[in-house]
Amino acid sequence: MIDPKGEEDFEDEGRDLQAEIEAERVAEALVFASSQPVSEGFIAERLPRGANVHAIMLRLKEQYAPRGVNLVQVEGAWAFRTAADLSFVIRRDDNEVKKLSRAALEVLAIIAYHQPVTRAEIEDIRGVQTSRGTLDVLMEAGWVRFRGRRRTPGRPVTLGTTRDFLDHFGLEELRDLPGLEELKGAGLLSGRIPANFNIPSPSMNDELTEDEDPITQMDLEELGLLAPRSTSED
């Protein structure tokens, strides 16, 4: 005769199940309370040591999949967002980003697919000069950022997209960007593009490349993002 599980075994299983449920509740609350996507590292710091954060988030994602609010992954972080098929009923007039001009859309697309890319490279691809105002609009929207400086004469600044860009357009990562045919169907590419035109596969690595240097305090001052530090001492 096989002995049934002892009472202690059942108690242990019950405690483990309760711990998993509590960990899910904590993770759920952390994401819900944040206005920005929450990293798994941030969640792990607030859960018991050894908790499998990724597995917890995947379980929560599955639980929320059929609901009006979904748990989505954005570049390794997590956020609650309105289900895609219900977005039309949600008005976001107060937070809606100013509608982008055709030029801004073109520049944003080039940065997304070609990053890291410099302003001169953007102009070479578009065939026209890019105004500073166009880049300012994209940066104010929080979709474009300065990445670094290219190790070439003049050390031009390189540009890339942000996590907010992925979040706004409902992308988990850059590989989810639409392909050539999808862009044509959306009217974002003109019919005058060369027959051999190809869209490059976007870089999946957010780290600086071998020909990029990091942005320094002096660079930020030069770019007008910080006030110059005083050289005199009080």
C-alpha positions as CSV (number, residue, x, y, z in Angstrom):
1,M,0.0,0.0,0.0
2,I,1.3,3.5,-1.0
3,D,1.2,5.9,1.9
4,P,-0.7,9.1,1.1
5,K,1.1,12.3,1.3
6,G,1.7,13.4,4.8
7,E,0.0,16.4,6.4
8,E,3.2,18.3,6.3
9,D,3.6,17.8,2.5
10,F,0.1,19.3,2.0
11,E,0.9,22.2,4.2
12,D,4.1,22.9,2.3
13,E,2.3,22.8,-1.0
14,G,-0.3,25.2,0.4
15,R,2.3,27.6,1.6
16,D,4.1,27.5,-1.8
17,L,0.8,28.2,-3.7
18,Q,0.0,31.1,-1.3
19,A,3.5,32.5,-1.8
20,E,3.1,32.4,-5.6
21,I,-0.3,34.1,-5.4
22,E,1.1,36.8,-3.1
23,A,4.1,37.4,-5.5
24,E,1.7,37.8,-8.4
25,R,-0.4,40.3,-6.4
26,V,2.7,42.3,-5.5
27,A,3.9,42.3,-9.1
28,E,0.5,43.3,-10.4
29,A,0.3,46.2,-7.9
30,L,3.7,47.5,-8.8
31,V,2.9,47.7,-12.5
32,F,-0.6,49.1,-12.0
33,A,0.8,51.9,-9.7
34,S,3.4,53.0,-12.2
35,S,2.8,55.4,-15.1
36,Q,5.8,54.0,-16.9
37,P,6.7,50.4,-17.9
38,V,8.3,48.6,-15.0
39,S,11.4,46.6,-15.3
40,E,11.7,43.0,-14.1
41,G,14.7,44.0,-12.0
42,F,12.5,46.6,-10.1
43,I,9.9,44.0,-9.5
44,A,12.5,41.4,-8.4
45,E,13.8,43.8,-5.7
46,R,10.4,43.8,-4.1
47,L,9.6,40.1,-4.2
48,P,11.1,37.3,-2.1
49,R,14.6,36.2,-3.1
50,G,14.5,33.5,-5.8
51,A,11.1,34.4,-7.2
52,N,10.9,33.8,-10.9
53,V,9.8,37.2,-12.0
54,H,9.6,36.5,-15.7
55,A,7.4,33.4,-15.1
56,I,5.2,35.4,-12.8
57,M,4.7,38.2,-15.4
58,L,4.0,35.7,-18.2
59,R,1.2,34.1,-16.0
60,L,-0.3,37.6,-15.3
61,K,0.0,38.4,-19.1
62,E,-2.0,35.3,-19.9
63,Q,-4.6,36.1,-17.2
64,Y,-5.2,39.6,-18.6
65,A,-5.1,38.6,-22.3
66,P,-8.9,38.3,-22.7
67,R,-9.7,41.5,-20.7
68,G,-10.2,45.1,-21.6
69,V,-6.8,45.9,-20.1
70,N,-3.8,43.8,-21.2
71,L,-0.4,43.4,-19.5
72,V,2.2,44.0,-22.2
73,Q,5.9,43.8,-22.4
74,V,7.9,46.8,-23.7
75,E,11.6,46.3,-24.2
76,G,11.9,44.0,-21.2
77,A,9.6,46.1,-19.0
78,W,5.9,45.6,-18.2
79,A,2.9,47.9,-18.4
80,F,-0.9,47.8,-18.4
81,R,-2.4,49.1,-21.6
82,T,-5.9,49.2,-23.2
83,A,-6.6,46.1,-25.3
84,A,-5.8,47.0,-28.9
85,D,-9.3,46.2,-30.2
86,L,-10.8,48.7,-27.6
87,S,-8.5,51.6,-28.2
88,F,-11.0,53.4,-30.4
89,V,-13.4,53.9,-27.4
90,I,-10.7,55.6,-25.3
91,R,-10.3,59.3,-25.7
92,R,-6.9,60.7,-24.8
93,D,-7.2,64.2,-26.0
94,D,-5.5,65.7,-22.9
95,N,-2.4,63.5,-23.4
96,E,-2.5,63.2,-27.2
97,V,0.8,64.0,-28.9
98,K,0.7,66.7,-31.5
99,K,0.1,65.2,-34.9
100,L,3.4,64.7,-36.7
101,S,4.1,66.3,-40.0
102,R,5.1,64.2,-43.0
103,A,8.7,65.2,-42.5
104,A,8.7,64.2,-38.9
105,L,7.2,60.8,-39.7
106,E,9.9,60.2,-42.3
107,V,12.6,61.2,-39.9
108,L,11.2,59.1,-37.1
109,A,11.0,56.1,-39.4
110,I,14.6,56.5,-40.6
111,I,15.8,56.8,-37.0
112,A,13.8,53.7,-35.9
113,Y,15.2,51.5,-38.8
114,H,18.7,52.9,-39.1
115,Q,19.7,53.7,-35.5
116,P,22.3,54.7,-34.5
117,V,22.0,57.4,-37.2
118,T,23.3,60.9,-37.5
119,R,21.5,64.0,-38.8
120,A,23.7,64.0,-41.9
121,E,22.8,60.4,-42.6
122,I,19.1,61.1,-42.2
123,E,19.4,64.0,-44.7
124,D,21.3,61.7,-47.1
125,I,18.6,59.1,-46.9
126,R,15.7,61.6,-47.3
127,G,17.5,63.7,-49.9
128,V,16.5,67.0,-48.2
129,Q,17.7,69.0,-45.2
130,T,16.2,68.2,-41.8
131,S,15.2,71.2,-39.7
132,R,16.2,71.3,-36.0
133,G,12.5,71.9,-35.3
134,T,11.6,68.5,-36.7
135,L,14.0,66.7,-34.4
136,D,12.8,68.9,-31.5
137,V,9.2,67.7,-32.0
138,L,10.3,64.1,-31.8
139,M,12.4,64.6,-28.7
140,E,9.7,66.6,-27.0
141,A,7.3,63.6,-27.7
142,G,9.9,61.4,-25.9
143,W,10.3,59.1,-28.9
144,V,13.9,60.1,-30.0
145,R,17.0,60.5,-27.9
146,F,20.7,61.3,-28.3
147,R,22.6,58.0,-28.1
148,G,26.3,59.0,-28.4
149,R,28.8,60.6,-30.7
150,R,30.2,59.0,-33.8
151,R,34.0,58.5,-33.9
152,T,34.4,60.3,-37.2
153,P,35.6,63.9,-38.0
154,G,33.3,66.4,-36.3
155,R,32.0,63.7,-33.9
156,P,28.4,64.0,-35.0
157,V,25.7,63.0,-32.5
158,T,23.9,59.7,-33.1
159,L,20.2,59.3,-32.6
160,G,18.0,56.4,-31.6
161,T,14.5,55.7,-30.4
162,T,13.3,55.4,-26.8
163,R,11.2,52.9,-24.7
164,D,8.4,55.5,-24.9
165,F,8.5,55.1,-28.7
166,L,7.9,51.4,-28.4
167,D,5.2,51.9,-25.8
168,H,3.3,54.5,-27.7
169,F,3.2,52.4,-30.9
170,G,2.4,49.1,-29.1
171,L,5.7,47.4,-29.9
172,E,7.4,45.0,-27.5
173,E,10.8,45.5,-29.3
174,L,12.3,46.9,-32.4
175,R,12.0,43.7,-34.4
176,D,8.2,44.2,-34.2
177,L,8.5,47.3,-36.5
178,P,6.4,46.9,-39.7
179,G,8.1,45.7,-42.9
180,L,8.2,47.3,-46.3
181,E,4.8,46.1,-47.5
182,E,3.1,47.2,-44.3
183,L,4.6,50.7,-44.6
184,K,3.5,50.9,-48.2
185,G,0.0,49.9,-47.2
186,A,-0.1,52.6,-44.5
187,G,0.9,55.2,-47.0
188,L,4.2,56.0,-45.3
189,L,6.3,55.3,-48.3
190,S,5.7,57.1,-51.6
191,G,5.3,55.3,-54.9
192,R,8.5,56.9,-56.2
193,I,10.9,54.8,-54.1
194,P,13.6,52.9,-56.1
195,A,12.7,49.4,-57.1
196,N,15.7,48.0,-55.2
197,F,14.8,49.9,-52.0
198,N,15.1,47.8,-48.8
199,I,14.3,48.5,-45.2
200,P,17.2,47.4,-43.0
201,S,16.6,45.2,-40.0
202,P,16.6,47.5,-37.0
203,S,19.4,47.1,-34.4
204,M,18.2,45.1,-31.4
205,N,21.2,46.2,-29.3
206,D,20.6,49.4,-27.2
207,E,24.3,49.6,-26.2
208,L,26.7,51.9,-28.0
209,T,28.4,50.4,-31.1
210,E,32.2,50.3,-31.6
211,D,32.2,53.6,-33.5
212,E,30.2,55.5,-30.8
213,D,31.4,57.3,-27.7
214,P,29.1,58.0,-24.8
215,I,27.5,61.4,-24.3
216,T,29.4,63.4,-21.7
217,Q,28.6,66.4,-19.5
218,M,30.5,68.6,-21.9
219,D,28.5,67.2,-24.9
220,L,25.2,67.9,-23.1
221,E,26.3,71.5,-22.5
222,E,27.4,71.8,-26.1
223,L,24.0,70.5,-27.3
224,G,22.2,73.0,-25.1
225,L,20.7,70.4,-22.8
226,L,22.5,71.6,-19.7
227,A,23.7,75.0,-18.6
228,P,27.5,75.4,-18.8
229,R,29.2,74.8,-15.5
230,S,31.0,77.8,-14.0
231,T,34.8,77.6,-14.1
232,S,35.1,80.0,-11.2
233,E,34.9,78.9,-7.6
234,D,32.8,80.8,-5.0
